[in-house]
Amino acid sequence: MKAALIVGAMALALAGCSEYSRQDRAVGGALIGGGAGAAIGAAATGTGTGALVGGLIGAGTGAIIGAETTPKACWARDAYGNSYRVQCR
């Protein structure tokens, strides 16, 4: 349980570093989904196989959701400090 909490905390910390690119969000979603899926799979089955399957399903689902929920427009500033919307990468 202690290891699951450490992995979850690390995943949340990495997800907070996202610059809102599709790739960053997919990686963050995969980390969070994989950790949550492994914890749920282990709790539900009590076996390593259940944790592995739950982690794989959670990572795949998290990557898809993370990539698809990327905001479509970001904010930037010009040389005068004025904000304007730009396309996110």
N, C-alpha and C positions, 0 to 999 in steps of 0.2 A: 504494500500500500504506500509505503514511504517513497519507493521508486516511482510509482505512478504519479504522486504529487510533484516530485521533482521534474519528471518529464513534462507534466502539464504546465508547470510554471515556466519551464524553458520554452515550450511551444508558444505560450502566450507572450512571452518576452520577444521572441522572434517575430511573431505576428504583428506586434506593435511597431516594428521597424519597416513595415511595408510602405513603399512609395506609391502605392495604388497602381502598379503595373500588373498586368494579368499574370505574369510569371511569379511575381512576389506574392500575390494573393493566392495563387494556386499552391505554392510551397507552404505558406502559412496555414492554409486550409487543410492541406495534407498532414501537416504536423499535428494540428489540433484534432482533426478527425481520426488520425491514426492512434493518437494517445487515448482519446475518448473511447474509440472502438475496442482497443485492446483492454482497457479497464472494464468496459461493459462485458466483453466476451469472456474475460477471466472470471468476473463476478457471476455471470450467468451459468457457465459450465464448470468452473473450478479446475480447468485444465489449461495447459500451455497451448494446445491446439485451438481451443476456443479463443484464447487471447490473440493468437496469430491470425486466425480468420477474421475476428472482429477488427483487428488492427488494419488488415488489408482492405476490408470493406470500408472502414472508416476513412482511411487515407485516400482511397479512390473517390469516395463521395465528397470528402472535404476539399480535394483538389478541384473537382468540377464546380462545386458551389462557390469556392473562393474565386475562381477565375471568372465565373459568370456574374458575380455580384460586384465586379470592378466598376467604380464610378466612371462615367463616360466623359466628364469634363473636369479639368483641374484649374486652379488659379495660379497665375504668375504675375510678376510685377515688371513694369517697363522701367526705363532709365530714370523716370521722374517719380517712381513710387506708386503709380496708378495700377490698380488691380484689373486684370482682364482674364477671361476664360481661354484655356488652351486645351487641345486634345491630349488626353493622357497616353503615355506609352505603355 
